[in-house]
Amino acid sequence: HPLCCLSLQEVGPTMVGDEHSDPSLMSFLGATKRNMLGNHFWEYYVNDAPRVVLNKLESCGYRVVSMTGVGQTLVWCLHKE
């Protein structure tokens, strides 16, 4: 069960999923589904800082596998066994 979280800043908002994400997990995170102008896909986001999202995901059994920066975007990849 891999999962990626993206954040444009260290304080949020944090993108937590796409249109194929588990709706119950998105609900647990308090995520809202949106479609940004010009994108051909939907995404889930929360206004929480990444550390808040990562703490919630850890409580569900997810663990950080890797983290990187892409421009001003931070990306965390998590895995749940």
GIQUI-V260267 format. One record per residue. N is the residue number from 1. SS is DSSP state (H for helix, E for strand, L for the rest). D_FIRST is the distance of its C-alpha to the first C-alpha in Angstrom with 2 decimals. Layout:
n=N ss=SS d_first=D_FIRST
n=N ss=SS d_first=D_FIRST
This chain:
n=1 ss=L d_first=0.00
n=2 ss=E d_first=3.83
n=3 ss=E d_first=6.56
n=4 ss=E d_first=10.25
n=5 ss=E d_first=13.33
n=6 ss=E d_first=16.79
n=7 ss=E d_first=20.18
n=8 ss=L d_first=23.62
n=9 ss=L d_first=25.25
n=10 ss=L d_first=24.59
n=11 ss=L d_first=25.62
n=12 ss=L d_first=23.58
n=13 ss=L d_first=22.86
n=14 ss=E d_first=19.15
n=15 ss=E d_first=17.09
n=16 ss=E d_first=13.73
n=17 ss=E d_first=12.55
n=18 ss=E d_first=14.05
n=19 ss=L d_first=15.57
n=20 ss=L d_first=12.53
n=21 ss=L d_first=10.55
n=22 ss=L d_first=10.33
n=23 ss=H d_first=14.04
n=24 ss=H d_first=14.07
n=25 ss=H d_first=11.84
n=26 ss=H d_first=14.10
n=27 ss=H d_first=17.05
n=28 ss=H d_first=16.26
n=29 ss=H d_first=16.27
n=30 ss=L d_first=19.46
n=31 ss=L d_first=18.37
n=32 ss=E d_first=20.80
n=33 ss=E d_first=20.22
n=34 ss=E d_first=22.66
n=35 ss=L d_first=23.92
n=36 ss=L d_first=25.76
n=37 ss=L d_first=29.05
n=38 ss=L d_first=28.84
n=39 ss=L d_first=25.10
n=40 ss=L d_first=24.17
n=41 ss=L d_first=20.79
n=42 ss=L d_first=19.73
n=43 ss=E d_first=17.78
n=44 ss=E d_first=17.05
n=45 ss=E d_first=18.78
n=46 ss=E d_first=20.22
n=47 ss=L d_first=23.49
n=48 ss=L d_first=22.28
n=49 ss=L d_first=22.37
n=50 ss=H d_first=19.18
n=51 ss=H d_first=20.07
n=52 ss=H d_first=20.09
n=53 ss=H d_first=16.66
n=54 ss=H d_first=15.24
n=55 ss=H d_first=17.18
n=56 ss=H d_first=15.85
n=57 ss=H d_first=12.17
n=58 ss=H d_first=13.34
n=59 ss=H d_first=15.03
n=60 ss=L d_first=11.87
n=61 ss=L d_first=10.53
n=62 ss=L d_first=8.75
n=63 ss=E d_first=10.68
n=64 ss=E d_first=12.09
n=65 ss=E d_first=11.85
n=66 ss=E d_first=14.44
n=67 ss=E d_first=16.71
n=68 ss=E d_first=19.36
n=69 ss=E d_first=22.02
n=70 ss=E d_first=22.86
n=71 ss=L d_first=26.30
n=72 ss=L d_first=26.26
n=73 ss=E d_first=22.53
n=74 ss=E d_first=20.18
n=75 ss=E d_first=16.54
n=76 ss=E d_first=13.95
n=77 ss=E d_first=10.62
n=78 ss=E d_first=8.34
n=79 ss=E d_first=5.72
n=80 ss=L d_first=5.34
n=81 ss=L d_first=6.86
